[in-house]
Amino acid sequence: MTESGLTVLIIEDSTAISVRIKEILETIGYHKIYTAKDGASGISMFKEIMEKNGSSPVVFLDYTLPDSHGRAVLSQILTINPKAKVILETAKARDDFEVTQIIGEGVFQYIGKPFRYDDIKKTMDMIEEENRFLQRETEMIENLQKAQKEIYEQVDHFLRSSIIISLQRLVEYTKSDKDTILSYLNDLVGQGKVVRTENMKETTCNQCGSVKLATLFHCPSCKKSDFKNEILIEHYPCENFSAESTYKNNMCPKCRKEIKILGVDYRAVEQFICNNCNDKFPELSIDFLCLRCNNQFKLDKSTWSTSPGFKAIKL
């Protein structure tokens, strides 16, 4: 039998009954057991256990005690900790009016005297199962809160590292949902940390609609991305047209005269040279590559999205 970490407090004036409950509890794996013979000492012990453990013990409470009624003890226990599990033990029938009343005031479970082994085991099993459920629920909430905090930290990072960024881009970058991100952004706007800008229109993948795109530049002829660019200079007086590198110290390699004023005695033209096919071209061919679905497409085949932009000012 696996030992339970729960602490149990038995408030019972009958030594025989108290010993019997303790024996059954030890048999099913409970060893942190305290006993009290009256209500006053029971309340005092309950407080001590709470202070020591930071959590309340499971309480077996006798309906009739020498110094007080079970209802009064129950009331004080629940005042100390409203979530305390109190098990009422009495020879009275469950449908007795007074028993029904006290059960309605916060008793977790009722066991009748004389009780059996199974009565206590089933009750403790119920408590253990409820505790496991609450623990799972607590862990789930903590995990959700942790995940939400991480998402908010990502949003803060992208806001700080961008001049302006769109809602859709933040949703995609954080892999979160639009409502969560927008709610957080609106909170930041309300705090004066972020301002909302005009709507941003962005290129999106024509297959999946993502804005996470890479721009690919390549040769218009062979489609390879192995190219270099150079500046060509045309000297108007002698009509020389050659690479900028041939104009040493701003001297034309043909007429040996100095080039002086751009647009008056010479012009500069940028061109690209493919290292693969040696073709020369004034402009690169541009494609987009979707980083989500790996779809490659040209600008004229793209789609567009519009979403509000946001800008950090005091983040």
Backbone as numpy.savetxt, mean C-alpha at the origin, in Angstrom:
# Nx Ny Nz CAx CAy CAz Cx Cy Cz
-0.77 -31.67 22.52 -1.62 -30.47 22.52 -0.74 -29.23 22.52
-0.96 -28.33 21.57 -0.21 -27.10 21.50 -0.60 -26.16 22.62
0.43 -25.59 23.26 0.14 -24.68 24.36 -0.35 -23.34 23.83
-1.42 -22.84 24.41 -1.98 -21.56 24.00 -1.31 -20.42 24.75
-1.25 -19.26 24.11 -0.68 -18.09 24.76 -1.68 -17.30 25.55
-2.95 -17.71 25.51 -3.99 -16.97 26.23 -3.85 -17.13 27.75
-4.18 -16.06 28.44 -4.23 -16.09 29.90 -5.69 -16.22 30.33
-5.91 -16.97 31.38 -7.27 -17.22 31.86 -7.38 -16.79 33.33
-8.48 -16.11 33.65 -8.78 -15.73 35.03 -10.10 -16.39 35.44
-10.06 -17.20 36.51 -11.26 -17.86 37.02 -11.72 -17.12 38.28
-12.91 -16.52 38.22 -13.48 -15.84 39.39 -14.60 -16.73 39.89
-14.30 -17.51 40.89 -15.21 -18.56 41.36 -14.97 -18.80 42.85
-16.07 -18.79 43.66 -15.90 -18.97 45.10 -15.78 -20.43 45.51
-16.18 -21.36 44.63 -16.07 -22.78 44.93 -14.70 -23.30 44.51
-13.92 -23.74 45.48 -12.58 -24.25 45.18 -12.65 -25.46 44.26
-13.63 -26.34 44.51 -13.76 -27.56 43.70 -14.02 -27.22 42.24
-14.94 -26.28 42.00 -15.26 -25.90 40.62 -14.07 -25.19 39.98
-13.41 -24.33 40.74 -12.25 -23.61 40.23 -11.14 -24.57 39.82
-10.91 -25.58 40.67 -9.88 -26.59 40.37 -10.27 -27.39 39.13
-11.56 -27.74 39.01 -12.03 -28.51 37.86 -11.83 -27.74 36.56
-12.19 -26.46 36.58 -12.00 -25.64 35.37 -10.51 -25.57 35.01
-9.68 -25.37 36.03 -8.24 -25.26 35.82 -7.68 -26.56 35.23
-8.13 -27.70 35.74 -7.65 -28.99 35.24 -8.01 -29.18 33.76
-9.25 -28.83 33.43 -9.70 -28.98 32.03 -8.89 -28.06 31.12
-8.69 -26.82 31.58 -7.92 -25.86 30.77 -6.50 -26.34 30.55
-5.87 -26.88 31.57 -4.50 -27.38 31.43 -4.45 -28.57 30.49
-5.51 -29.39 30.53 -5.57 -30.55 29.63 -5.59 -30.12 28.16
-6.25 -29.02 27.87 -6.37 -28.59 26.46 -5.33 -27.53 26.08
-4.33 -27.31 26.98 -3.20 -26.49 26.57 -3.10 -25.11 27.15
-3.85 -24.82 28.22 -3.78 -23.50 28.84 -3.09 -23.61 30.19
-2.03 -22.80 30.39 -1.24 -22.92 31.62 -1.05 -21.58 32.33
-1.44 -20.49 31.69 -1.38 -19.18 32.35 -2.75 -18.92 32.97
-2.95 -19.52 34.15 -4.27 -19.50 34.79 -4.18 -18.86 36.17
-5.07 -17.90 36.41 -5.16 -17.22 37.69 -6.55 -17.49 38.27
-6.64 -17.48 39.60 -7.94 -17.71 40.25 -8.21 -16.63 41.30
-9.50 -16.34 41.47 -9.94 -15.39 42.50 -11.23 -15.91 43.10
-11.41 -15.72 44.42 -12.57 -16.30 45.09 -13.75 -15.34 45.25
-13.55 -14.07 44.91 -14.65 -13.12 45.01 -14.50 -12.05 43.95
-15.51 -11.20 43.85 -15.53 -10.19 42.81 -14.44 -9.15 42.95
-14.19 -8.68 44.18 -13.20 -7.62 44.40 -11.81 -8.07 44.01
-11.42 -9.25 44.47 -10.08 -9.75 44.14 -10.00 -10.10 42.65
-11.13 -10.52 42.07 -11.16 -10.83 40.64 -10.91 -9.59 39.78
-11.59 -8.48 40.17 -11.40 -7.21 39.44 -9.96 -6.74 39.58
-9.42 -6.82 40.79 -8.04 -6.40 41.04 -7.06 -7.22 40.22
-7.29 -8.54 40.17 -6.39 -9.42 39.41 -6.52 -9.16 37.91
-7.74 -8.88 37.46 -7.97 -8.57 36.05 -7.14 -7.35 35.64
-7.15 -6.31 36.49 -6.38 -5.09 36.21 -4.88 -5.39 36.17
-4.39 -6.20 37.11 -2.97 -6.54 37.16 -2.53 -7.28 35.90
-3.36 -8.23 35.47 -3.02 -8.99 34.26 -3.01 -8.07 33.05
-3.98 -7.15 32.99 -4.03 -6.19 31.88 -2.76 -5.35 31.85
-2.32 -4.87 33.01 -1.12 -4.02 33.08 0.13 -4.81 32.73
0.16 -6.08 33.12 1.33 -6.90 32.88 1.41 -7.36 31.43
0.31 -7.81 30.87 0.31 -8.40 29.53 -0.07 -7.43 28.41
-0.75 -6.34 28.79 -1.22 -5.42 27.76 -2.47 -5.92 27.06
-2.98 -7.05 27.50 -4.23 -7.60 26.95 -4.98 -8.28 28.08
-6.29 -8.42 27.90 -7.10 -8.96 28.99 -7.14 -10.48 28.94
-7.30 -11.13 30.10 -7.43 -12.58 30.14 -8.85 -12.99 29.77
-9.01 -14.24 29.40 -10.34 -14.82 29.27 -10.85 -15.05 30.69
-12.08 -14.62 30.95 -12.59 -14.67 32.33 -13.73 -15.70 32.44
-13.56 -16.63 33.36 -14.66 -17.52 33.75 -15.28 -16.88 34.99
-16.53 -16.45 34.89 -17.17 -15.66 35.95 -18.36 -16.41 36.54
-18.29 -16.64 37.82 -19.42 -17.27 38.53 -20.56 -16.26 38.63
-21.77 -16.73 38.44 -22.93 -15.84 38.45 -23.15 -15.24 39.85
-22.92 -16.06 40.88 -23.15 -15.58 42.26 -21.85 -15.67 43.05
-21.39 -14.53 43.57 -20.15 -14.47 44.33 -20.44 -13.98 45.76
-19.54 -14.26 46.70 -19.80 -13.89 48.10 -20.00 -12.40 48.31
-19.27 -11.58 47.56 -19.30 -10.14 47.82 -20.03 -9.33 46.77
-20.42 -9.96 45.66 -21.09 -9.19 44.61 -21.79 -10.11 43.62
-22.61 -9.49 42.79 -23.34 -10.22 41.77 -22.48 -10.28 40.50
-22.63 -11.35 39.74 -21.87 -11.50 38.50 -22.05 -10.32 37.54
-23.27 -9.75 37.53 -23.53 -8.63 36.63 -22.66 -7.43 36.99
-22.45 -7.17 38.28 -21.64 -6.03 38.71 -20.17 -6.24 38.32
-19.70 -7.48 38.50 -18.31 -7.79 38.13 -18.13 -7.66 36.62
-19.10 -8.19 35.86 -19.06 -8.08 34.40 -18.97 -6.62 33.97
-19.80 -5.78 34.58 -19.83 -4.37 34.23 -18.47 -3.70 34.44
-17.80 -4.03 35.57 -16.50 -3.43 35.86 -15.43 -3.95 34.91
-15.50 -5.23 34.57 -14.52 -5.81 33.64 -14.64 -5.15 32.26
-15.88 -5.02 31.79 -16.09 -4.43 30.47 -15.79 -2.94 30.45
-15.87 -2.30 31.62 -15.47 -0.89 31.70 -13.95 -0.77 31.52
-13.23 -1.72 32.10 -11.77 -1.73 31.97 -11.36 -2.08 30.53
-12.02 -3.10 29.99 -11.73 -3.51 28.61 -13.02 -4.01 27.95
-13.64 -3.21 27.11 -14.90 -3.59 26.46 -14.80 -4.83 25.58
-13.57 -5.21 25.20 -13.40 -6.37 24.33 -13.08 -7.65 25.10
-13.15 -7.59 26.42 -12.83 -8.76 27.23 -13.82 -9.89 26.96
-13.28 -11.13 26.95 -14.12 -12.31 26.76 -14.49 -12.86 28.15
-15.77 -12.76 28.48 -16.25 -13.22 29.78 -17.20 -14.39 29.59
-16.90 -15.50 30.24 -17.72 -16.70 30.15 -18.50 -16.85 31.46
-19.81 -16.78 31.37 -20.66 -16.86 32.56 -20.93 -18.31 32.91
-20.70 -18.67 34.16 -20.99 -20.03 34.62 -22.04 -19.94 35.73
-23.12 -20.71 35.57 -24.21 -20.68 36.54 -25.06 -21.93 36.42
-25.73 -22.25 37.51 -26.65 -23.39 37.51 -28.01 -23.00 36.97
-28.25 -21.69 36.81 -29.52 -21.21 36.29 -29.66 -21.57 34.81
-30.86 -21.76 34.36 -31.10 -22.08 32.95 -30.77 -20.88 32.07
-30.40 -21.17 30.85 -30.02 -20.10 29.93 -31.17 -19.14 29.66
-32.41 -19.67 29.68 -33.55 -18.82 29.38 -34.10 -18.11 30.63
-33.39 -18.26 31.76 -33.78 -17.52 32.97 -33.68 -16.02 32.67
-34.63 -15.26 33.16 -34.70 -13.83 32.82 -33.42 -13.10 33.19
-32.90 -13.32 34.42 -31.70 -12.62 34.86 -30.48 -13.05 34.04
-30.40 -14.36 33.71 -29.29 -14.87 32.90 -29.36 -14.26 31.50
-30.57 -14.18 30.96 -30.74 -13.59 29.63 -30.28 -12.13 29.63
-30.61 -11.43 30.70 -30.22 -10.02 30.80 -28.71 -9.85 30.84
-28.04 -10.63 31.67 -26.59 -10.48 31.81 -25.87 -10.91 30.53
-26.41 -11.91 29.86 -25.83 -12.32 28.58 -25.91 -11.17 27.58
-27.05 -10.47 27.61 -27.23 -9.34 26.70 -26.35 -8.16 27.01
-25.76 -8.14 28.20 -24.92 -7.01 28.60 -23.45 -7.19 28.23
-23.13 -8.29 27.56 -21.76 -8.41 27.05 -21.05 -9.71 27.37
-21.76 -10.72 27.87 -21.14 -12.01 28.11 -20.82 -12.68 26.78
-19.61 -13.23 26.67 -19.21 -13.88 25.42 -19.90 -15.23 25.26
-19.96 -16.00 26.35 -20.56 -17.34 26.28 -21.11 -17.73 27.64
-22.05 -18.65 27.61 -22.69 -19.15 28.83 -22.44 -20.65 28.93
-22.02 -21.11 30.11 -21.93 -22.56 30.34 -22.67 -22.87 31.65
-23.49 -23.88 31.58 -24.31 -24.24 32.74 -23.60 -25.21 33.67
-23.87 -25.07 34.93 -23.37 -26.01 35.93 -24.39 -27.12 36.12
-23.96 -28.37 36.26 -22.57 -28.82 36.17 -22.12 -28.85 34.70
-20.94 -28.37 34.43 -20.45 -28.31 33.05 -19.60 -29.54 32.73
-19.41 -29.73 31.44 -18.61 -30.87 30.97 -17.32 -30.37 30.33
-16.42 -31.29 30.10 -15.14 -30.99 29.43 -15.41 -30.30 28.10
-16.35 -30.88 27.33 -16.63 -30.34 25.99 -17.16 -28.92 26.04
-17.90 -28.56 27.10 -18.43 -27.20 27.21 -17.29 -26.17 27.23
-16.27 -26.47 28.04 -15.15 -25.54 28.15 -14.29 -25.57 26.89
-14.04 -26.78 26.37 -13.19 -26.87 25.17 -13.83 -26.14 23.99
-15.12 -26.35 23.76 -15.79 -25.68 22.64 -15.75 -24.17 22.81
-15.94 -23.71 24.03 -15.92 -22.27 24.28 -14.53 -21.69 24.00
-13.49 -22.37 24.49 -12.13 -21.88 24.26 -11.76 -21.96 22.77
-12.26 -23.00 22.11 -12.01 -23.11 20.66 -12.63 -21.93 19.92
-13.83 -21.53 20.34 -14.50 -20.39 19.73 -13.67 -19.11 19.91
-13.13 -18.95 21.12 -12.32 -17.77 21.40 -11.05 -17.78 20.55
-10.40 -18.92 20.48 -9.18 -19.04 19.68 -9.46 -18.74 18.20
-10.57 -19.27 17.69 -10.92 -19.04 16.29 -11.20 -17.57 16.03
-11.92 -16.94 16.96 -12.20 -15.52 16.80 -10.92 -14.70 16.85
-10.01 -15.08 17.76 -8.73 -14.38 17.84 -7.91 -14.53 16.57
-7.95 -15.75 15.99 -7.22 -15.96 14.72 -7.82 -15.11 13.61
-9.15 -15.04 13.60 -9.82 -14.22 12.58 -9.44 -12.75 12.75
-9.47 -12.26 13.99 -9.14 -10.87 14.26 -7.67 -10.58 13.92
-6.80 -11.57 14.19 -5.39 -11.41 13.87 -5.19 -11.31 12.37
-5.89 -12.19 11.62 -5.78 -12.14 10.16 -6.31 -10.81 9.62
-7.42 -10.37 10.22 -8.01 -9.10 9.80 -7.06 -7.94 10.10
-6.44 -7.98 11.28 -5.49 -6.93 11.66 -4.30 -6.92 10.71
-3.77 -8.12 10.41 -2.64 -8.22 9.50 -3.00 -7.72 8.11
-4.22 -8.05 7.68 -4.67 -7.60 6.36 -4.75 -6.08 6.31
-5.31 -5.49 7.37 -5.42 -4.02 7.42 -4.03 -3.39 7.45
-3.13 -3.98 8.24 -1.77 -3.45 8.32 -1.07 -3.55 6.98
-1.27 -4.66 6.27 -0.65 -4.84 4.95 -1.22 -3.84 3.95
-2.52 -3.61 4.02 -3.14 -2.64 3.13 -2.62 -1.23 3.41
-2.50 -0.92 4.70 -1.98 0.40 5.08 -0.53 0.57 4.64
0.25 -0.51 4.76 1.65 -0.46 4.33 1.73 -0.27 2.82
0.90 -1.03 2.08 0.90 -0.91 0.62 0.47 0.49 0.19
-0.55 1.02 0.88 -1.03 2.37 0.56 0.05 3.41 0.84
0.77 3.24 1.95 1.84 4.17 2.27 2.92 4.13 1.20
3.25 2.94 0.72 4.27 2.80 -0.32 3.82 3.47 -1.62
2.53 3.35 -1.93 1.99 4.00 -3.12 2.10 5.52 -2.99
1.72 6.04 -1.83 1.80 7.48 -1.60 3.24 7.98 -1.70
4.18 7.19 -1.18 5.59 7.57 -1.26 6.06 7.61 -2.71
5.56 6.67 -3.52 5.90 6.68 -4.95 5.34 7.92 -5.63
4.09 8.25 -5.30 3.48 9.45 -5.89 4.30 10.68 -5.54
4.70 10.79 -4.26 5.53 11.92 -3.83 6.82 11.99 -4.63
7.44 10.82 -4.83 8.71 10.77 -5.58 8.52 11.27 -7.01
7.49 10.79 -7.69 7.27 11.19 -9.08 6.89 12.67 -9.19
6.16 13.16 -8.21 5.81 14.58 -8.21 7.06 15.45 -8.04
7.93 15.03 -7.12 9.15 15.82 -6.87 10.10 15.79 -8.07
10.14 14.66 -8.76 11.11 14.51 -9.85 10.57 14.95 -11.21
9.35 15.47 -11.24 8.75 15.93 -12.49 8.35 17.40 -12.37
8.47 18.12 -13.47 7.99 19.50 -13.47 6.47 19.48 -13.37
5.85 18.70 -14.23 4.40 18.45 -14.21 4.21 16.99 -14.59
3.25 16.34 -13.99 2.98 14.94 -14.32 1.48 14.70 -14.33
1.05 13.85 -15.24 -0.39 13.60 -15.39 -0.89 12.55 -14.42
-2.20 12.59 -14.19 -2.84 11.60 -13.33 -2.66 10.20 -13.91
-2.84 10.06 -15.22 -2.73 8.74 -15.83 -1.32 8.18 -15.68
-0.31 9.03 -15.81 1.06 8.55 -15.68 1.33 8.10 -14.24
0.81 8.83 -13.26 0.98 8.43 -11.86 0.28 7.11 -11.57
-0.90 6.92 -12.15 -1.63 5.67 -11.96 -0.82 4.50 -12.52
-0.25 4.68 -13.71 0.53 3.61 -14.33 1.84 3.37 -13.60
2.54 4.43 -13.22 3.82 4.28 -12.57 3.69 3.59 -11.22
2.63 3.87 -10.50 2.44 3.27 -9.17 1.68 1.94 -9.22
1.13 1.60 -10.39 0.34 0.38 -10.55 -0.83 0.36 -9.58
-1.43 1.51 -9.37 -2.55 1.62 -8.46 -3.81 1.97 -9.26
-4.90 2.25 -8.53 -6.14 2.60 -9.21 -6.33 4.11 -9.20
-7.09 4.57 -10.15 -7.27 6.01 -10.36 -7.86 6.69 -9.13
-8.87 6.09 -8.51 -9.55 6.71 -7.38 -8.60 6.92 -6.20
-7.75 5.92 -5.93 -6.80 6.02 -4.82 -5.81 7.17 -5.05
-5.26 7.23 -6.26 -4.27 8.26 -6.57 -4.91 9.64 -6.57
-6.09 9.75 -7.17 -6.76 11.05 -7.26 -7.14 11.56 -5.86
-7.59 10.65 -5.00 -7.95 11.03 -3.64 -6.73 11.59 -2.90
-5.60 10.92 -3.05 -4.37 11.38 -2.39 -3.92 12.72 -2.96
-3.99 12.87 -4.28 -3.60 14.13 -4.92 -4.49 15.28 -4.45
-5.78 15.01 -4.33 -6.70 16.05 -3.86 -6.37 16.46 -2.42
-5.94 15.49 -1.60 -5.51 15.81 -0.24 -4.28 16.72 -0.26
-3.33 16.42 -1.15 -2.13 17.24 -1.26 -2.46 18.64 -1.76
-3.42 18.71 -2.68 -3.87 20.02 -3.17 -4.49 20.81 -2.03
-5.31 20.15 -1.23 -5.95 20.81 -0.09 -4.96 21.30 0.95
-3.81 20.60 1.05 -2.76 20.98 2.00 -1.83 22.05 1.42
-2.05 22.41 0.17 -1.21 23.42 -0.47 0.15 22.91 -0.89
0.32 21.58 -0.96 1.60 21.00 -1.35 1.70 20.77 -2.86
0.55 20.67 -3.49 0.49 20.37 -4.93 -0.58 21.25 -5.55
-0.38 21.63 -6.80 -1.40 22.38 -7.53 -1.81 21.56 -8.75
-3.07 21.70 -9.10 -3.58 21.03 -10.28 -3.41 21.97 -11.48
-2.88 21.44 -12.57 -2.65 22.24 -13.77 -3.71 21.90 -14.81
-3.53 22.43 -15.98 -4.46 22.12 -17.07 -4.34 20.65 -17.45
-5.36 20.15 -18.14 -5.33 18.77 -18.59 -4.15 18.56 -19.54
-3.55 17.37 -19.44 -2.41 17.03 -20.28 -2.82 15.98 -21.32
-2.49 16.25 -22.57 -2.78 15.31 -23.65 -1.48 14.58 -23.98
-1.52 13.25 -23.88 -0.31 12.46 -24.05 -0.50 11.33 -25.05
0.60 11.01 -25.74 0.59 9.89 -26.68 0.44 8.59 -25.90
-0.40 7.69 -26.39 -0.60 6.40 -25.73 -0.50 5.27 -26.74
-0.23 4.09 -26.25 -0.13 2.90 -27.09 -1.47 2.62 -27.75
-1.44 2.32 -29.04 -2.69 2.06 -29.75 -3.25 0.67 -29.50
-2.55 -0.12 -28.68 -3.07 -1.44 -28.33 -3.59 -1.50 -26.90
-2.78 -1.01 -25.95 -3.17 -1.15 -24.53 -3.47 0.19 -23.86
-3.21 1.30 -24.53 -3.53 2.61 -23.98 -2.54 3.14 -22.97
-1.38 2.51 -22.82 -0.39 2.94 -21.84 0.35 4.20 -22.30
0.71 5.04 -21.32 1.53 6.22 -21.62 3.01 5.94 -21.38
3.32 4.74 -20.93 4.71 4.38 -20.68 5.35 3.94 -21.99
5.91 4.91 -22.71 6.45 4.67 -24.04 7.92 5.04 -24.10
8.68 4.29 -24.89 10.06 4.64 -25.20 10.10 5.15 -26.64
10.91 6.18 -26.88 11.03 6.73 -28.22 12.22 6.08 -28.91
12.00 5.53 -30.11 13.05 4.85 -30.87 13.41 5.69 -32.09
14.67 6.00 -32.26 15.16 6.73 -33.42 15.96 5.77 -34.30
15.73 5.81 -35.61 16.45 4.89 -36.48 16.57 5.44 -37.90
17.38 4.79 -38.68 17.61 5.18 -40.08 16.34 4.92 -40.89
15.91 5.90 -41.71 14.70 5.70 -42.53 14.85 4.60 -43.57
16.09 4.30 -43.94 16.32 3.32 -45.01 16.39 1.89 -44.49
17.33 1.64 -43.57 17.54 0.26 -43.11 16.90 -0.03 -41.76
16.35 1.00 -41.11 15.65 0.88 -39.83 16.57 0.55 -38.66
17.86 0.65 -38.86 18.80 0.39 -37.77 18.99 1.66 -36.92
19.34 1.44 -35.67 19.53 2.58 -34.76 21.01 2.93 -34.58
21.84 2.44 -35.47 23.28 2.72 -35.41 23.59 3.88 -36.35
23.61 5.09 -35.81 23.83 6.27 -36.65 24.63 7.31 -35.87
25.10 8.28 -36.61 25.79 9.42 -36.01 25.27 10.68 -36.67
25.45 11.80 -36.02 25.03 13.05 -36.64 26.23 13.97 -36.80
26.18 14.81 -37.81 27.25 15.78 -38.05 26.65 17.07 -38.57
27.43 18.15 -38.45 27.02 19.46 -38.95 27.78 19.76 -40.24
27.03 20.09 -41.30 27.63 20.49 -42.57 27.55 22.00 -42.69
28.60 22.61 -43.18 28.63 24.07 -43.37 28.78 24.41 -44.85
27.86 25.25 -45.31 27.94 25.74 -46.70 28.44 27.19 -46.66
29.58 27.42 -47.31 30.16 28.77 -47.37 29.66 29.44 -48.66
28.82 30.45 -48.51 28.16 31.04 -49.67 29.13 31.59 -50.73
30.17 32.33 -50.38 31.03 32.94 -51.41 31.65 31.92 -52.38
32.11 30.79 -51.85 32.78 29.81 -52.73 31.96 28.54 -52.93
30.80 28.49 -52.32 29.87 27.37 -52.43 30.45 26.05 -51.90
31.40 26.15 -51.01 31.92 24.93 -50.39 30.87 24.37 -49.42
30.72 23.05 -49.46 29.73 22.39 -48.59 30.38 21.14 -48.02
30.84 21.25 -46.79 31.54 20.11 -46.18 31.30 20.10 -44.67
31.83 19.06 -44.04 31.61 18.88 -42.60 32.24 19.99 -41.79
31.62 20.27 -40.65 32.11 21.34 -39.77 33.55 21.09 -39.35
33.91 19.82 -39.23 35.27 19.48 -38.80 36.33 19.91 -39.81
35.93 20.16 -41.07 36.91 20.59 -42.08 37.20 22.08 -42.00
36.38 22.81 -41.24 36.58 24.25 -41.09 37.46 24.51 -39.86
38.76 24.35 -40.04 39.69 24.53 -38.93 39.84 26.02 -38.63
39.69 26.36 -37.35 39.81 27.76 -36.92 38.87 28.68 -37.71
37.69 28.13 -38.02 36.67 28.87 -38.78 37.13 29.31 -40.17
38.09 28.57 -40.73 38.58 28.88 -42.07 37.99 27.90 -43.06
37.45 28.41 -44.18 36.89 27.55 -45.22 38.00 26.73 -45.84
37.84 25.42 -45.98 38.90 24.58 -46.54 39.12 24.80 -48.04
38.13 25.45 -48.70 38.26 25.64 -50.15 38.89 26.98 -50.48
38.31 28.08 -49.97 38.81 29.41 -50.33 39.74 29.99 -49.28
39.89 29.32 -48.15 40.76 29.73 -47.07 40.38 31.06 -46.45
39.12 31.41 -46.58 38.64 32.64 -45.96 37.86 32.29 -44.69
37.84 33.22 -43.74 37.17 33.00 -42.47 35.66 33.12 -42.64
34.95 32.18 -42.04 33.48 32.29 -42.01 33.12 33.14 -40.80
32.23 34.09 -41.01 31.99 35.08 -39.96 30.56 35.08 -39.42
29.59 35.38 -40.25 28.24 35.62 -39.75 27.30 34.52 -40.26
26.73 33.76 -39.30 25.78 32.71 -39.66 24.55 33.32 -40.30
24.17 32.78 -41.45 23.01 33.27 -42.17 23.35 34.35 -43.18
24.55 34.92 -43.06 24.97 35.97 -44.01 25.99 35.40 -44.98
27.09 34.84 -44.45 28.09 34.27 -45.37 28.19 32.74 -45.27
27.41 32.14 -44.35 27.38 30.68 -44.34 26.12 30.19 -43.62
25.84 28.92 -43.82 24.73 28.26 -43.10 25.22 26.91 -42.58
24.59 26.48 -41.50 24.93 25.19 -40.91 23.74 24.26 -41.03
23.98 23.05 -41.47 22.92 22.06 -41.68 23.28 20.78 -40.93
22.34 20.30 -40.11 22.56 19.04 -39.40 22.09 17.88 -40.27
22.87 16.82 -40.33 22.45 15.62 -41.03 22.90 14.40 -40.25
22.28 13.29 -40.54 22.59 12.03 -39.88 23.16 11.06 -40.89
24.08 10.24 -40.45 24.71 9.24 -41.30 24.54 7.88 -40.65
23.98 6.94 -41.36 23.76 5.59 -40.84 25.07 4.82 -40.89
25.50 4.28 -39.79 26.72 3.49 -39.75 26.54 2.10 -40.35
25.28 1.75 -40.61 25.00 0.43 -41.17 24.94 0.46 -42.70
24.15 1.41 -43.25 24.00 1.46 -44.71 24.65 2.69 -45.35
25.23 3.56 -44.51 25.91 4.78 -44.96 24.98 5.80 -45.62
23.70 5.59 -45.49 22.77 6.56 -46.05 22.81 7.84 -45.21
22.58 8.99 -45.88 22.55 10.27 -45.20 21.13 10.81 -45.24
20.70 11.41 -44.15 19.32 11.89 -44.10 19.23 13.06 -43.12
18.36 14.03 -43.38 18.26 15.21 -42.52 17.47 14.96 -41.24
16.60 13.98 -41.25 15.77 13.69 -40.08 15.74 12.20 -39.81
15.67 11.88 -38.53 15.56 10.48 -38.12 14.13 10.00 -38.23
13.97 8.71 -38.43 12.65 8.10 -38.38 12.35 7.78 -36.91
11.14 8.07 -36.48 10.79 7.91 -35.06 9.64 6.90 -34.89
9.83 5.96 -34.00 8.78 5.02 -33.60 8.63 5.08 -32.08
7.52 4.54 -31.60 7.31 4.40 -30.16 7.25 2.93 -29.80
7.80 2.60 -28.64 7.75 1.24 -28.13 7.01 1.27 -26.80
5.91 0.52 -26.72 5.14 0.47 -25.47 5.88 -0.40 -24.46
6.16 0.14 -23.31 6.88 -0.60 -22.27 5.98 -1.55 -21.49
4.69 -1.49 -21.76 3.77 -2.41 -21.10 3.53 -3.65 -21.95
3.18 -3.45 -23.22 2.83 -4.62 -24.05 3.81 -4.88 -25.18
4.90 -4.09 -25.27 5.95 -4.27 -26.26 5.50 -3.97 -27.69
4.42 -3.26 -27.84 3.93 -2.89 -29.17 4.75 -1.73 -29.73
5.19 -1.83 -31.00 5.95 -0.76 -31.64 5.07 -0.12 -32.71
5.02 1.21 -32.73 4.14 1.90 -33.66 4.67 3.29 -33.95
4.17 3.88 -35.04 4.56 5.23 -35.41 3.60 6.25 -34.80
4.06 7.49 -34.79 3.27 8.56 -34.17 1.89 8.68 -34.79
1.80 8.55 -36.12 0.49 8.72 -36.76 -0.45 7.56 -36.49
0.05 6.51 -35.87 -0.80 5.36 -35.51 -1.12 5.34 -34.01
-0.65 6.33 -33.29 -0.84 6.34 -31.84 -2.23 6.83 -31.48
-2.58 6.61 -30.23 -3.82 7.17 -29.68 -3.42 8.21 -28.63
-4.43 8.89 -28.08 -4.13 9.97 -27.15 -5.00 9.84 -25.90
-4.44 10.30 -24.79 -5.21 10.32 -23.54 -5.13 11.73 -22.96
-6.18 12.10 -22.25 -6.22 13.40 -21.59 -6.57 13.20 -20.12
-5.71 13.72 -19.26 -5.98 13.63 -17.81 -5.37 14.86 -17.14
-5.87 15.20 -15.94 -5.36 16.41 -15.27 -3.88 16.30 -14.92
-3.19 17.42 -14.96 -1.78 17.45 -14.58 -1.64 17.97 -13.16
-0.54 17.60 -12.52 -0.28 18.04 -11.15 1.19 18.48 -11.02
1.40 19.47 -10.17 2.72 20.03 -9.99 3.00 20.23 -8.50
4.14 19.72 -8.05 4.51 19.88 -6.64 5.05 21.28 -6.41
4.64 21.90 -5.29 5.16 23.23 -4.97 5.80 23.29 -3.58
5.32 22.45 -2.64 5.88 22.45 -1.29 5.98 21.02 -0.76
6.31 20.09 -1.62 6.30 18.68 -1.23 7.69 18.28 -0.74
